[in-house]
Amino acid sequence: MGLSVTFVSGPRRSGKSALIQAMTHRLWKKPPHYFRLVKAGSDKVAPKPCTDKPSEKCAVASARWLDYDPEHVFAILPEALAAIHRRDRYGSVVIEADADPNLRCAYPYDHRVFVMPLPSSICEVFRETDRAAQELRRVLDDTAAFASEIFGLFDRDAEDAPEPSEDRPDMTKTQMRGFLYSPLGDELATRIQLQQPYHGLVESDVIVVNTRVGERSLETEECLRRVVRLLARIRGVSGRHGELFMSELCDQDGSIDRPLLKALKPMCIGGK
């Protein structure tokens, strides 16, 4: 597909819309198409008016509010992108979504951006050590639990959710240590350290901490240092080069810092 698709995700009210507005005003020479993905049954309400042909002030070629359910998003999103492709073969698409593991692997996005508020505590982003260990053992114990926790492939509340796997003895300490020292184990352990809304941070090309949202506390700097160390570890394991930026995102003027602007610029070029 000739489209260039950028996925912008993160916790609710973290500044995703402000970042996208800045990107459309400052970086895209040809207006991109915009999707807002919203989980069915959410309390979010589509803005009025919301049409496929927004005004010039919107700085986008088209805008669509797309309700989805976890079971069908793997079909709905590619279909919606295919419809854009038929109209604009080498266009750009920017997708905005809240933190939902189902969306992270619903499409092979070309670029990923994660937006988060300024953390007020370490546990806002990271699980406590005991809790992380419990989660790691849980997801290793069952394939369905692993897929749901890490990739969002199953809806835990669905009536037809997969049955738990057969009983088997717990891993010994030696087996656990051997697995964790493998590339897959290191990747899994890295993800498990994070609270689920922050799992998207791991695979993103750019991580933006919006200093305009959230409250600074005595734990804020330590939390951010842990995020930086986590990203450095990921580079060594998977080769991904996620960069973290601190920026004050503002809806009013669409301005962003120059280093962040430079990092986002390659994402705002049309498809090939």
Secondary structure as GFF3:
##gff-version 3
##sequence-region A 1 272
A	DSSP	beta_strand	4	10	.	.	.	ID=ss1
A	DSSP	alpha_helix	16	26	.	.	.	ID=ss2
A	DSSP	beta_strand	33	39	.	.	.	ID=ss3
A	DSSP	three_ten_helix	56	58	.	.	.	ID=ss4
A	DSSP	beta_strand	62	68	.	.	.	ID=ss5
A	DSSP	alpha_helix	73	87	.	.	.	ID=ss6
A	DSSP	beta_strand	92	98	.	.	.	ID=ss7
A	DSSP	alpha_helix	101	104	.	.	.	ID=ss8
A	DSSP	beta_strand	111	118	.	.	.	ID=ss9
A	DSSP	three_ten_helix	122	124	.	.	.	ID=ss10
A	DSSP	alpha_helix	129	141	.	.	.	ID=ss11
A	DSSP	alpha_helix	143	150	.	.	.	ID=ss12
A	DSSP	alpha_helix	173	180	.	.	.	ID=ss13
A	DSSP	alpha_helix	183	192	.	.	.	ID=ss14
A	DSSP	three_ten_helix	196	201	.	.	.	ID=ss15
A	DSSP	beta_strand	206	214	.	.	.	ID=ss16
A	DSSP	alpha_helix	220	238	.	.	.	ID=ss17
A	DSSP	beta_strand	243	247	.	.	.	ID=ss18
A	DSSP	alpha_helix	258	264	.	.	.	ID=ss19
A	DSSP	three_ten_helix	265	268	.	.	.	ID=ss20
###
